[in-house]
Amino acid sequence: MTTFVALGDSITVGMGDPAPEGGGWRGWAALLAASLQQPVMHNLATLGALAVDVERLQLPAATALKPDVASVVVGINDTLRGNFDPHCTGTAVARTVAGLRAAGAQVLTMRLPDPGQMFGLPKSLAKPLGRRMRAVNDAVDEIALRYGTLHLDAARDPAIYERRYWSVDRLHPNERGHRFVACQFHALLAATGFPVGPEPDPEPSTPPPSRMAEIRWMATKGTTWLARRSRDLVPALLALAIRELLTTDEDVPERELVPVPESVIQNRLVSTVRLGPCERPVYVGRRKPRHESE
């Protein structure tokens, strides 16, 4: 029996890949679970979850299930918030992965694609949004290396930005996209010798929605999502775009940082006192990273 617990946001919920039997979503996690040996699947992901939500709400339930495999795919929602804090996101992901590894799970993580490219935003808006996503991905890269996760790079593969992999909202994979992710994670597990069955079928089992169905979805559910995000995201992105026009990379001098030993990093993760959503970083050097001012 293989217990698989999936943590994260709407991408892991399966949004964009309707369940064949109707009444909900299937998604890459369910497709991957079906390829494991005697799988017991628990999907704890929730729509709109931030990294701190995954740590505080999903992690305790996940560790109680004593998973053999667990996935942590989160971060895009963080970049789409006006109060984005890359340190807060990275710290929450690190604590989540550390907790799952301590529980004995093989952990799956993902480097996420750039939402600015997927949305087709103007360069002045896409560039600062892309910088936010890179900040999150850089943090998750370090976490993956530190804790030995199976890390899928879905950001640098040009194929992942092809329209055929994405649903009409350009934020969630469609069935083909979810199958792509499931196949990639299956390959990573198999490469480590983890017991798996046949890989998921990469080809969709249902025809894609018609253009009219996509328009109908955007006119109903899609507008609700856009209105909710616009309240805090759009003003923040406009401010970032204006600053992007007024400031070049050459205007910001390079910072000088003193390397921090791994033992110090581990102690900080263990001993952090949670007085707020997350602890602010302490930088040794002249200047904090530019993305912290976002």
C-alpha positions as semicolon CSV with decimal commas, in nm:
position;residue;x (nm);y (nm);z (nm)
1;M;0,000;0,000;0,000
2;T;0,130;0,346;-0,095
3;T;-0,015;0,647;0,088
4;F;0,006;0,961;-0,125
5;V;-0,088;1,298;0,024
6;A;-0,110;1,604;-0,204
7;L;-0,074;1,956;-0,059
8;G;-0,112;2,283;-0,243
9;D;-0,355;2,510;-0,424
10;S;-0,599;2,486;-0,715
11;I;-0,340;2,331;-0,948
12;T;-0,322;2,029;-0,715
13;V;-0,698;2,034;-0,655
14;G;-0,712;1,957;-1,029
15;M;-0,884;2,270;-1,159
16;G;-0,886;2,263;-1,538
17;D;-0,928;1,883;-1,555
18;P;-1,293;1,792;-1,490
19;A;-1,353;1,453;-1,332
20;P;-1,487;1,209;-1,593
21;E;-1,775;1,113;-1,366
22;G;-1,862;1,480;-1,317
23;G;-1,908;1,687;-1,004
24;G;-1,554;1,809;-0,947
25;W;-1,195;1,799;-1,062
26;R;-0,949;1,515;-1,116
27;G;-0,602;1,663;-1,184
28;W;-0,243;1,548;-1,195
29;A;-0,233;1,423;-0,834
30;A;-0,515;1,174;-0,891
31;L;-0,358;1,063;-1,219
32;L;-0,022;1,009;-1,049
33;A;-0,181;0,825;-0,756
34;A;-0,343;0,580;-0,995
35;S;0,004;0,484;-1,121
36;L;0,137;0,393;-0,774
37;Q;0,124;0,048;-0,621
38;Q;-0,190;-0,009;-0,412
39;P;-0,249;0,366;-0,377
40;V;-0,434;0,539;-0,096
41;M;-0,487;0,898;-0,209
42;H;-0,556;1,203;0,011
43;N;-0,582;1,538;-0,167
44;L;-0,564;1,814;0,095
45;A;-0,512;2,100;-0,153
46;T;-0,759;2,390;-0,150
47;L;-0,854;2,660;-0,399
48;G;-0,663;2,984;-0,352
49;A;-0,423;2,844;-0,093
50;L;-0,109;3,040;-0,011
51;A;0,214;2,884;0,115
52;V;0,130;2,982;0,474
53;D;-0,211;2,811;0,440
54;V;-0,041;2,490;0,330
55;E;0,193;2,501;0,630
56;R;-0,067;2,588;0,893
57;L;-0,372;2,396;0,774
58;Q;-0,264;2,115;0,540
59;L;0,069;2,005;0,692
60;P;-0,071;1,884;1,030
61;A;-0,336;1,674;0,854
62;A;-0,077;1,540;0,610
63;T;0,174;1,423;0,872
64;A;-0,104;1,252;1,068
65;L;-0,169;1,035;0,761
66;K;0,193;0,906;0,765
67;P;0,244;0,942;0,388
68;D;0,490;0,744;0,180
69;V;0,479;1,016;-0,086
70;A;0,371;1,379;-0,045
71;S;0,363;1,668;-0,290
72;V;0,399;2,040;-0,217
73;V;0,307;2,256;-0,516
74;V;0,225;2,612;-0,416
75;G;0,338;2,969;-0,481
76;I;0,155;3,116;-0,779
77;N;-0,123;3,257;-0,560
78;D;0,142;3,423;-0,343
79;T;0,284;3,608;-0,645
80;L;-0,065;3,730;-0,738
81;R;-0,118;3,916;-0,410
82;G;-0,054;4,282;-0,349
83;N;0,126;4,207;-0,020
84;F;0,362;3,950;-0,176
85;D;0,654;3,858;0,049
86;P;0,899;3,607;-0,102
87;H;1,062;3,537;0,235
88;C;0,727;3,450;0,389
89;T;0,647;3,217;0,101
90;G;0,986;3,046;0,109
91;T;0,983;3,001;0,486
92;A;0,638;2,841;0,480
93;V;0,736;2,602;0,201
94;A;1,058;2,509;0,385
95;R;0,871;2,428;0,704
96;T;0,614;2,223;0,513
97;V;0,877;2,018;0,330
98;A;1,081;1,975;0,649
99;G;0,774;1,845;0,834
100;L;0,690;1,595;0,561
101;R;1,049;1,471;0,538
102;A;1,061;1,431;0,914
103;A;0,747;1,216;0,884
104;G;0,937;0,986;0,646
105;A;0,773;1,092;0,318
106;Q;0,934;1,115;-0,024
107;V;0,845;1,472;-0,119
108;L;0,764;1,607;-0,466
109;T;0,816;1,978;-0,539
110;M;0,787;2,187;-0,853
111;R;0,950;2,491;-1,010
112;L;0,643;2,679;-1,139
113;P;0,601;2,845;-1,479
114;D;0,593;3,223;-1,519
115;P;0,230;3,345;-1,498
116;G;0,322;3,661;-1,691
117;Q;0,410;3,453;-1,995
118;M;0,100;3,237;-1,960
119;F;-0,132;3,538;-1,931
120;G;0,032;3,714;-2,227
121;L;0,061;4,037;-2,026
122;P;0,234;4,350;-2,160
123;K;0,605;4,351;-2,085
124;S;0,573;4,627;-1,824
125;L;0,339;4,403;-1,621
126;A;0,485;4,063;-1,710
127;K;0,840;4,154;-1,610
128;P;0,777;4,235;-1,240
129;L;0,536;3,941;-1,210
130;G;0,799;3,714;-1,361
131;R;1,054;3,845;-1,111
132;R;0,820;3,749;-0,828
133;M;0,783;3,397;-0,966
134;R;1,160;3,362;-1,001
135;A;1,204;3,466;-0,638
136;V;0,964;3,190;-0,528
137;N;1,125;2,936;-0,759
138;D;1,473;3,022;-0,636
139;A;1,358;2,961;-0,278
140;V;1,196;2,628;-0,369
141;D;1,509;2,525;-0,561
142;E;1,716;2,573;-0,244
143;I;1,457;2,386;-0,035
144;A;1,456;2,096;-0,282
145;L;1,834;2,071;-0,264
146;R;1,842;2,099;0,115
147;Y;1,580;1,833;0,183
148;G;1,641;1,606;-0,115
149;T;1,298;1,635;-0,278
150;L;1,212;1,510;-0,626
151;H;1,203;1,847;-0,798
152;L;1,019;1,899;-1,128
153;D;1,132;2,202;-1,330
154;A;0,814;2,313;-1,508
155;A;0,945;2,667;-1,564
156;R;1,232;2,614;-1,807
157;D;1,064;2,362;-2,038
158;P;0,943;2,562;-2,344
159;A;0,674;2,302;-2,411
160;I;0,494;2,388;-2,089
161;Y;0,402;2,732;-2,227
162;E;0,226;2,587;-2,531
163;R;-0,141;2,681;-2,540
164;R;-0,250;2,318;-2,574
165;Y;-0,148;2,244;-2,214
166;W;-0,360;2,517;-2,051
167;S;-0,725;2,580;-1,980
168;V;-0,901;2,896;-2,093
169;D;-0,797;3,097;-1,785
170;R;-0,426;3,045;-1,873
171;L;-0,350;2,977;-1,505
172;H;-0,458;2,614;-1,463
173;P;-0,349;2,318;-1,678
174;N;-0,613;2,145;-1,886
175;E;-0,636;1,764;-1,895
176;R;-0,332;1,739;-2,122
177;G;-0,135;1,967;-1,891
178;H;-0,231;1,772;-1,579
179;R;-0,131;1,449;-1,751
180;F;0,204;1,604;-1,845
181;V;0,275;1,688;-1,479
182;A;0,165;1,341;-1,362
183;C;0,393;1,172;-1,617
184;Q;0,690;1,388;-1,518
185;F;0,650;1,312;-1,147
186;H;0,602;0,943;-1,226
187;A;0,934;0,944;-1,415
188;L;1,112;1,110;-1,120
189;L;0,978;0,849;-0,877
190;A;1,071;0,563;-1,108
191;A;1,424;0,699;-1,155
192;T;1,485;0,677;-0,780
193;G;1,370;0,316;-0,764
194;F;1,042;0,401;-0,591
195;P;0,789;0,122;-0,663
196;V;0,548;0,245;-0,930
197;G;0,317;0,092;-1,188
198;P;0,274;0,190;-1,553
199;E;0,299;0,563;-1,619
200;P;-0,019;0,768;-1,669
201;D;-0,145;0,799;-2,025
202;P;-0,013;1,133;-2,157
203;E;-0,304;1,168;-2,402
204;P;-0,637;1,317;-2,289
205;S;-0,925;1,076;-2,245
206;T;-1,193;1,336;-2,321
207;P;-1,225;1,592;-2,604
208;P;-1,124;1,950;-2,518
209;P;-1,405;2,198;-2,441
210;S;-1,548;2,389;-2,733
211;R;-1,471;2,756;-2,785
212;M;-1,827;2,839;-2,683
213;A;-1,789;2,640;-2,360
214;E;-1,468;2,829;-2,279
215;I;-1,637;3,164;-2,342
216;R;-1,931;3,061;-2,123
217;W;-1,693;2,963;-1,840
218;M;-1,504;3,292;-1,857
219;A;-1,830;3,489;-1,863
220;T;-1,950;3,322;-1,543
221;K;-1,690;3,167;-1,314
222;G;-1,392;3,337;-1,477
223;T;-1,519;3,689;-1,410
224;T;-1,561;3,605;-1,041
225;W;-1,197;3,497;-1,017
226;L;-1,079;3,809;-1,204
227;A;-1,279;4,046;-0,982
228;R;-1,146;3,884;-0,665
229;R;-0,783;3,905;-0,781
230;S;-0,815;4,259;-0,922
231;R;-0,886;4,416;-0,583
232;D;-0,530;4,369;-0,461
233;L;-0,325;4,245;-0,755
234;V;-0,392;4,506;-1,023
235;P;-0,294;4,811;-0,813
236;A;0,023;4,633;-0,703
237;L;0,114;4,533;-1,059
238;L;0,055;4,887;-1,187
239;A;0,284;5,024;-0,917
240;L;0,549;4,768;-1,011
241;A;0,513;4,855;-1,380
242;I;0,563;5,225;-1,310
243;R;0,872;5,154;-1,103
244;E;0,997;4,925;-1,381
245;L;0,982;5,220;-1,622
246;L;1,163;5,453;-1,383
247;T;1,430;5,210;-1,259
248;T;1,677;4,993;-1,448
249;D;1,878;4,703;-1,312
250;E;2,189;4,918;-1,336
251;D;2,042;5,161;-1,083
252;V;2,054;4,897;-0,810
253;P;2,408;4,821;-0,684
254;E;2,506;4,462;-0,618
255;R;2,470;4,355;-0,255
256;E;2,745;4,188;-0,062
257;L;2,630;3,898;0,153
258;V;2,826;3,685;0,393
259;P;2,749;3,312;0,339
260;V;2,544;3,162;0,622
261;P;2,638;2,806;0,729
262;E;2,380;2,532;0,670
263;S;2,364;2,462;1,044
264;V;2,251;2,820;1,107
265;I;1,978;2,788;0,845
266;Q;1,853;2,465;1,000
267;N;1,853;2,620;1,350
268;R;1,655;2,919;1,224
269;L;1,393;2,688;1,073
270;V;1,356;2,498;1,398
271;S;1,369;2,788;1,643
272;T;1,164;3,056;1,464
273;V;0,901;3,208;1,694
274;R;0,581;3,267;1,500
275;L;0,472;3,611;1,616
276;G;0,322;3,694;1,277
277;P;0,256;3,537;0,938
278;C;0,628;3,474;0,901
279;E;0,960;3,588;1,036
280;R;1,136;3,869;0,851
281;P;1,481;3,781;0,716
282;V;1,807;3,912;0,854
283;Y;2,051;4,000;0,575
284;V;2,421;4,034;0,643
285;G;2,546;4,294;0,404
286;R;2,475;4,634;0,259
287;R;2,137;4,592;0,101
288;K;1,841;4,357;0,111
289;P;1,743;4,181;-0,214
290;R;1,553;4,399;-0,456
291;H;1,247;4,170;-0,462
292;E;1,193;4,226;-0,089
293;S;1,071;4,580;-0,167
294;E;0,788;4,440;-0,377
